[in-house]
Each structure stands twice: as C-alpha cells, then as structure tokens.
Amino acid sequence: MNNQLAKNPIFNMDFLNRNDAVIIASLGAEKAEAFKQNCMMYLSSTSDNLNTCEPNSILTAMLMATNLGLPVNKSLGLCWVIPYSKSKKINENDWIKEHLAQFQIGYKGYVSLAMQAGYSMALAEIIYEEHITDNTFDEVGTYKFNRKNQLEIQRKPIAERNIVGYYAVAKYRNFKAELFWTAEEMKSHAGKYSDSYKFSENKKNQDSIWHKEAEKMALKTMLRQVLGKNIVPNKRLVKAYEADMSAIELDGSYNYLDNQDKSIPKPVLKDPRDGKKQVLYDNFMKYVLSPEIQAKITEDLARELEQTKEKRYCEESDVIIIINGLTENKDAGVIAEDKAVALEKYIKEIEIKQEN
C-alpha cells in the first residue's frame, strides 16, 4: 500500500485574483477586494496548516462565511475555516491524503444567525449538579433549574465541577422549545457522529476537536438540536445547517469530512405545527401583491413584507400591521373597513379549509 501526499497550489492573492469571476458572482464586484484582503488577513493570522489545504476549498469556505454574515475571526468565535486531512482511496493499492478546508460554525455563530432570523432567545448552557432540584424534571419538555448558586459553582475549580448535562432553549414569537441531554447522551452523540472523536478514543489521545473543545462543541450541538428540531429557521439558517462542518465544493455541494450529523432533520421553511398560518400567508400575499395595493406600499411596509415572505407563513398580527400601514388610520391602530372585511374573509377561508 502506498500513501501519497496530494500536492496543492498555493492559496494567495494571485490565486484570488485568478478567481475574481467566482468571487464577484457570489458577493458582487463592490465587495470583492475587501473579501480578498480579509482572506489574506485570516490566512496570516492562523497558526493552523491552512495553507496546505486545497485552495478552492479555502475560497468556498470563506465565501460561505461572508454570505452568511459571519466574520471569520478566531477572537470572535462565530465561525472558522480549519484544515482537515482525510485519506482517500484512488485505486486498489493506493491511498492519497487529502487536505481540505472545513467550514465550521461556532456556538456564537448559531446564536447570531438565530437573532438575525427573528428569534428572541437562543442559548445553551452547561448544567452542573448544583442546578438540579427535586422538581427539575417534573414536566416533560420543561425544565426548572436552580441558578441561585451560580456564584458558588464558578468559585469551584473546574476539575471539581460535576457536569450533569446540557440545556438549550429557543424562543420564536409565541413558540418556545427546550432540550436537555445528560453528559452521557452528549458523549454518545459524539461517538456516533464524529469520526475524529472515535479515532481519538481508539488511540486514547485527546486530538479531536470534541476532546480539545468539549464544552464548546456540546453547547453548539445543543443549540443545533433545539433549533433544527423545534423551531422554523429562515433561508440563511438553513444554508448554515447544510454548510456547517463541510468542505464546500465549487458547485455548491457539501463534502462532510467528519461524518454528518443525521440526527437533525433538514429544517423546512414553513411552520409544520400550524397550517392556519400557511393558509393565511398564501391568501394574504395574493391580496397584498395586487397592483392597487403595491402602489401604496412604503419603504417601511416593504421591509415588513420581506420579513413575512422570508418566514413563508404569517400570523394575524403580521397581517394587521401591514394592513394598518396601508390606511390613514395606522397611528390609531384602526383597520379601514374594506381591509377589515378582507382580513375576516381570509380567516373564514382558513377555518373552512381546516374543517375540510
């Protein structure tokens, strides 16, 4: 068996200039030069062997981060572009060691994306034994922790803190989702979905990111779980889920280098728990996109509409805000009579469809 090293061209300014067309197509001409400078700054600031990676994989990872609005900066901790090596079989006897750049979003990155998507809360935390009370787990899906002794926990040396598990919560409008995993469940998850974790465990070393950054990986995992399974994200958040922990190909496909976490279903762009909102959205958009209504839409209302279209569903409050804005009585919060009739018609249609 022969092990060969894949030889890659160098990622530098000359390489970026040769790929101007790709950069401009993704970001626009006005952002291209700043993007190239940011790439070179990040490359010079990292002590990792990133410059040994296939340069197209570095480029696509940096483009993804920019399109998601996540600065690639180690001190910010929103996302990283990191080197990853993996053996690839090229024929019956020979293997080649590929060096690819992996795009990886951090816990703070998911918090930032969730806030941009309209979540009012998105967080995860470590649960120590001091947090647990007699009624912590009394209600399914709701957890009550004792946080009055937080200072006492922080005063303990890290080695003496007993981690019981991890907790995550996310709120979006009227929805709230909570999740708790024990420390053993988190360890089992890492063993199931991370090849590098399994390799380090077998070799009895601490080389995987799950060993080096155990708490950060656990918090990120919890937030991904609670957001992905329970509350509807927007298009940018869906793209983040898909791209995270992958080497991104030039055609936009994803090469998951450290196995893919298939325990989180792909998020959808609608609210599966309330069909009424989807029907209201469909009917309202037909109404509000009509030529006579479009002529009345101001810049502020246009932004409100874009947010509604981004969610792909809406609530009665969304409709009322926009309809009020199309009347002269919006300051008084009064819906004009013809608009009120239209709204009532939509709600009746919803009820009829739900009954059928």
Summary of the structure (lengths in Angstrom):
residues: 356
radius of gyration: 24.6
end to end distance: 65.7
largest distance: 80.4
contacts: 1006
relative contact order: 0.09
helix: 51%
strand: 17%
